[in-house]
Amino acid sequence: MIQLFSLFILPCLLFAEITTSSISSDHASYDGSALVLKGDVQLDHVLGKMESTEARLMREDQEGPFSTIYLHDQVRILLKNHGHVLCHIADFNFNTMEGKLFPKNGEKIRFVNLERGMNLASKGAQILFARKFDELKIAKIIANQSVDVEYGKDFSLTADGATYIDDQSRLIEAAHNCILTHFDDRIHADKIQLFPDSSKVVLEAPRGNLKPTIFSDTSAVSFSCDKLTWEQAPQLLTLYGNILVEDDAIGTIESKDEVELRQKFQDEKWMVSSILAKGKTKLFYRGQENLHHTLISHGEMNLDGERLIMTAQRSEQSPITYLHDGMRLEADYAQLDYAQNEGGIAPEKLFLSGGIRLTGERDHLRCGIADQLVYYPDTKRMILTAKTGDRVLFWDDEQHLSISAKEVHIIQTDRGENVKGVGNIRFVFSSTESTLLKKLFPFYRPQGVTP
């Protein structure tokens, strides 16, 4: 092993763009412009410790400083700030402050522990350096072929290309054919940004599957949207714009605004445990023959998988809308209770409350008002009730039916719909009731009026 500290070479190195404090190798030669090293080459450099089988240190002219380092075969660079680099060839030019890395045929360049728990591999890479005072660091890595990124213990990313930027934001930005994997979760995206300092991932035009879920033993939540942010603490995925979320157990959720998917660690897995939608949201459920419905909310819609309850609140401007069996109902609040079955969960009971308005979904042949509604899908029974001092009003033009009662029951049977009143029933509306229905539903045509 030859240690090189000659007065001829060292001053050039110490005051050149390349700041190298010690050089060693098995063999060395110098022709006035290039220093050639072979066999167990080691360079202590301001960037870090460099190792290879061969190296060439060059300068542009005999009087100038050494400005480039070319390393070949089994290249290993131990960076001073963090991590290390493994490749077959490293070609550094410290005049232009850039470098090029190449792997061995069939292998990849590897940046190990580039950030905390972040590794990057690629078939090709370009490096841009930045100097701060007497320090030199990698400011940018442009990985341009078959990129793999490992992020912490749980995330991995593949893409055609990626760029690492070491600035105030500190991020990796991948583009083209991006795939993010998190345990069994798999998401495709046009662009993915990883922010290691904030433990956040941002995806543009994502579409993929999250599984397992707390809602079903076999299905996955599939989704697409304009943008997604994934915060690792507290494992929260927020979807923005043109959102579509689908699950066999809960149906299809559409939203233009914002949907939050929250995961919890259970049974050694991360699984989707809750869904919170904000703004105008539609829930379509077509999972069972006895319950096909649509729920529309302009406020918040929240599915709590642990409590097996979905709730929805009206906004200041718009009530909740519920569509079922040709009926359209509006209310201030909705609660859908689920029950466990063999495959996961299924709707068990729907509860609506507050200013309920009932009309036909496609026609103006019926209307009604109530304070509460309960629907049981197993028995296909709907119960409309009024609070103390009020009455349920129900009118059906096709059946020539007017009912004023404490409760109105609507039951779907094989022979059709059965409507009946319960508690102090009247089959003709009072003038006050008729006036109220006419005010709320202009299409209402009274069939009879009592004083």
LINLINZI-V880267 format. One record per backbone hydrogen bond with DSSP energy under -1.0 kcal/mol. CO is the residue of the C=O (numbers start at 1). NH is the residue of the N-H. E is the energy in kcal/mol with one decimal. If there is no record, write none. Layout:
co=CO nh=NH e=E
co=CO nh=NH e=E
This chain:
co=2 nh=25 e=-1.6
co=6 nh=10 e=-2.5
co=9 nh=13 e=-1.6
co=10 nh=14 e=-2.8
co=11 nh=15 e=-1.8
co=19 nh=46 e=-1.7
co=22 nh=44 e=-2.5
co=23 nh=4 e=-2.5
co=24 nh=42 e=-2.6
co=25 nh=2 e=-4.2
co=27 nh=38 e=-2.3
co=29 nh=36 e=-2.9
co=33 nh=59 e=-1.5
co=34 nh=31 e=-1.7
co=35 nh=57 e=-2.7
co=36 nh=29 e=-2.0
co=37 nh=55 e=-2.5
co=38 nh=27 e=-2.3
co=39 nh=26 e=-2.6
co=41 nh=52 e=-1.6
co=42 nh=24 e=-2.2
co=43 nh=50 e=-3.2
co=44 nh=21 e=-2.0
co=47 nh=80 e=-2.1
co=48 nh=45 e=-2.0
co=49 nh=78 e=-3.2
co=50 nh=43 e=-2.8
co=51 nh=76 e=-2.6
co=52 nh=41 e=-2.3
co=53 nh=39 e=-3.1
co=54 nh=72 e=-2.5
co=55 nh=37 e=-3.0
co=56 nh=70 e=-2.5
co=57 nh=35 e=-3.1
co=58 nh=67 e=-2.5
co=58 nh=68 e=-1.9
co=66 nh=18 e=-1.1
co=67 nh=94 e=-2.9
co=68 nh=58 e=-1.6
co=69 nh=92 e=-3.2
co=70 nh=56 e=-2.4
co=71 nh=90 e=-2.2
co=72 nh=53 e=-1.0
co=72 nh=54 e=-2.1
co=73 nh=53 e=-2.2
co=75 nh=87 e=-1.8
co=76 nh=51 e=-2.5
co=77 nh=85 e=-2.3
co=78 nh=49 e=-1.8
co=83 nh=79 e=-1.4
co=84 nh=112 e=-2.9
co=85 nh=77 e=-2.4
co=86 nh=110 e=-2.8
co=87 nh=75 e=-1.7
co=88 nh=73 e=-2.9
co=89 nh=102 e=-2.4
co=90 nh=71 e=-3.2
co=91 nh=100 e=-2.2
co=92 nh=69 e=-1.9
co=93 nh=98 e=-2.2
co=97 nh=129 e=-2.4
co=98 nh=93 e=-3.1
co=99 nh=127 e=-3.1
co=100 nh=91 e=-2.8
co=101 nh=125 e=-1.3
co=102 nh=88 e=-2.3
co=102 nh=89 e=-2.3
co=104 nh=107 e=-2.6
co=109 nh=122 e=-1.8
co=110 nh=86 e=-2.8
co=111 nh=120 e=-2.4
co=112 nh=84 e=-1.8
co=115 nh=118 e=-2.4
co=117 nh=152 e=-3.0
co=118 nh=114 e=-2.2
co=119 nh=150 e=-2.5
co=120 nh=111 e=-3.7
co=121 nh=148 e=-2.5
co=122 nh=109 e=-3.4
co=124 nh=144 e=-1.4
co=125 nh=101 e=-2.7
co=126 nh=142 e=-3.2
co=127 nh=99 e=-2.5
co=128 nh=139 e=-2.3
co=128 nh=140 e=-1.8
co=130 nh=137 e=-2.5
co=132 nh=135 e=-2.4
co=135 nh=132 e=-2.2
co=137 nh=130 e=-2.2
co=139 nh=166 e=-2.7
co=140 nh=128 e=-2.6
co=141 nh=164 e=-2.8
co=142 nh=126 e=-1.9
co=143 nh=162 e=-3.0
co=145 nh=123 e=-2.4
co=147 nh=159 e=-1.8
co=148 nh=121 e=-2.7
co=149 nh=157 e=-2.8
co=150 nh=119 e=-2.3
co=151 nh=155 e=-1.8
co=155 nh=151 e=-2.7
co=156 nh=181 e=-3.1
co=157 nh=149 e=-2.9
co=158 nh=179 e=-2.4
co=159 nh=147 e=-2.5
co=161 nh=175 e=-2.3
co=162 nh=143 e=-2.8
co=163 nh=173 e=-2.9
co=164 nh=141 e=-2.2
co=165 nh=171 e=-1.8
co=171 nh=165 e=-2.9
co=172 nh=194 e=-3.0
co=173 nh=163 e=-2.5
co=174 nh=192 e=-2.3
co=175 nh=161 e=-1.4
co=176 nh=160 e=-2.7
co=178 nh=189 e=-1.8
co=179 nh=158 e=-2.1
co=180 nh=187 e=-2.6
co=181 nh=156 e=-2.0
co=182 nh=185 e=-2.9
co=185 nh=182 e=-2.2
co=186 nh=209 e=-2.3
co=187 nh=180 e=-3.1
co=188 nh=207 e=-2.3
co=189 nh=178 e=-1.3
co=190 nh=176 e=-1.7
co=191 nh=204 e=-2.8
co=192 nh=174 e=-3.4
co=193 nh=202 e=-2.7
co=194 nh=172 e=-1.9
co=195 nh=200 e=-1.8
co=199 nh=232 e=-2.3
co=200 nh=195 e=-3.0
co=201 nh=230 e=-3.4
co=202 nh=193 e=-3.1
co=203 nh=228 e=-2.5
co=204 nh=190 e=-2.2
co=204 nh=191 e=-1.0
co=206 nh=225 e=-1.5
co=207 nh=188 e=-2.9
co=208 nh=223 e=-2.2
co=209 nh=186 e=-2.2
co=210 nh=221 e=-2.5
co=212 nh=272 e=-1.4
co=221 nh=210 e=-2.7
co=222 nh=246 e=-3.1
co=223 nh=208 e=-2.0
co=224 nh=244 e=-2.4
co=226 nh=205 e=-3.1
co=227 nh=240 e=-2.7
co=228 nh=203 e=-3.1
co=229 nh=238 e=-2.8
co=230 nh=201 e=-2.2
co=231 nh=236 e=-2.4
co=235 nh=263 e=-2.3
co=236 nh=231 e=-3.0
co=237 nh=261 e=-3.5
co=238 nh=229 e=-2.2
co=239 nh=259 e=-2.0
co=240 nh=226 e=-1.5
co=240 nh=227 e=-1.7
co=241 nh=226 e=-2.2
co=243 nh=255 e=-2.0
co=244 nh=224 e=-1.7
co=245 nh=253 e=-3.6
co=246 nh=222 e=-2.5
co=247 nh=251 e=-2.9
co=251 nh=247 e=-2.4
co=252 nh=284 e=-3.1
co=253 nh=245 e=-2.7
co=254 nh=282 e=-2.7
co=255 nh=243 e=-3.2
co=257 nh=241 e=-1.7
co=258 nh=278 e=-3.2
co=259 nh=239 e=-3.5
co=260 nh=276 e=-2.7
co=261 nh=237 e=-3.1
co=262 nh=273 e=-3.2
co=262 nh=274 e=-1.4
co=264 nh=271 e=-2.5
co=266 nh=269 e=-1.2
co=269 nh=266 e=-3.4
co=271 nh=264 e=-2.4
co=272 nh=214 e=-2.7
co=273 nh=305 e=-2.3
co=274 nh=262 e=-2.3
co=275 nh=303 e=-3.6
co=276 nh=260 e=-3.8
co=277 nh=301 e=-2.4
co=278 nh=258 e=-1.5
co=281 nh=297 e=-2.7
co=282 nh=254 e=-2.7
co=283 nh=295 e=-2.5
co=284 nh=252 e=-2.9
co=285 nh=293 e=-1.8
co=288 nh=291 e=-1.0
co=293 nh=285 e=-2.8
co=294 nh=323 e=-2.9
co=295 nh=283 e=-3.0
co=296 nh=321 e=-2.6
co=297 nh=281 e=-3.1
co=299 nh=279 e=-2.2
co=300 nh=313 e=-2.4
co=301 nh=277 e=-3.4
co=302 nh=311 e=-2.8
co=303 nh=275 e=-2.0
co=304 nh=308 e=-1.3
co=304 nh=309 e=-1.7
co=308 nh=338 e=-2.7
co=309 nh=304 e=-3.2
co=310 nh=336 e=-3.3
co=311 nh=302 e=-3.3
co=312 nh=334 e=-2.1
co=318 nh=315 e=-2.0
co=320 nh=331 e=-2.0
co=321 nh=296 e=-3.3
co=322 nh=329 e=-3.0
co=323 nh=294 e=-1.9
co=324 nh=327 e=-2.4
co=326 nh=361 e=-3.4
co=327 nh=324 e=-2.3
co=328 nh=359 e=-2.7
co=329 nh=322 e=-3.3
co=330 nh=357 e=-2.0
co=331 nh=320 e=-3.2
co=332 nh=314 e=-2.0
co=333 nh=353 e=-2.1
co=334 nh=312 e=-2.2
co=335 nh=351 e=-3.0
co=336 nh=310 e=-2.6
co=337 nh=348 e=-3.7
co=337 nh=349 e=-1.6
co=339 nh=346 e=-1.8
co=343 nh=217 e=-2.3
co=344 nh=341 e=-2.8
co=346 nh=339 e=-2.5
co=349 nh=337 e=-3.2
co=350 nh=375 e=-2.5
co=351 nh=335 e=-2.7
co=352 nh=373 e=-2.6
co=353 nh=332 e=-1.4
co=353 nh=333 e=-1.8
co=354 nh=332 e=-1.4
co=356 nh=370 e=-1.5
co=357 nh=330 e=-2.4
co=358 nh=368 e=-1.6
co=359 nh=328 e=-3.3
co=365 nh=397 e=-3.1
co=367 nh=395 e=-3.2
co=368 nh=358 e=-3.0
co=369 nh=393 e=-1.8
co=370 nh=356 e=-1.6
co=371 nh=354 e=-2.3
co=372 nh=385 e=-2.5
co=373 nh=352 e=-2.6
co=374 nh=383 e=-3.1
co=375 nh=350 e=-2.4
co=376 nh=380 e=-1.1
co=376 nh=381 e=-1.6
co=380 nh=412 e=-2.0
co=381 nh=376 e=-2.6
co=382 nh=410 e=-3.0
co=383 nh=374 e=-2.1
co=384 nh=408 e=-2.3
co=385 nh=371 e=-2.3
co=385 nh=372 e=-2.1
co=387 nh=390 e=-2.4
co=392 nh=405 e=-2.0
co=393 nh=369 e=-1.9
co=394 nh=403 e=-2.9
co=395 nh=367 e=-2.3
co=396 nh=401 e=-2.7
co=401 nh=396 e=-2.8
co=403 nh=394 e=-2.5
co=404 nh=426 e=-2.2
co=405 nh=392 e=-3.7
co=406 nh=386 e=-1.5
co=407 nh=422 e=-2.5
co=408 nh=384 e=-3.0
co=409 nh=420 e=-2.3
co=410 nh=382 e=-2.7
co=411 nh=418 e=-2.9
co=413 nh=416 e=-1.3
co=416 nh=413 e=-2.9
co=418 nh=411 e=-2.8
co=420 nh=409 e=-3.1
co=422 nh=407 e=-1.8
co=423 nh=406 e=-1.7
co=426 nh=404 e=-2.8
co=429 nh=450 e=-1.3
co=430 nh=434 e=-2.8
co=431 nh=435 e=-2.4
co=432 nh=436 e=-2.2
co=433 nh=437 e=-2.4
co=434 nh=438 e=-2.3
co=435 nh=439 e=-2.0
co=436 nh=440 e=-2.3
co=437 nh=441 e=-3.1
co=441 nh=444 e=-2.4
co=450 nh=431 e=-1.4
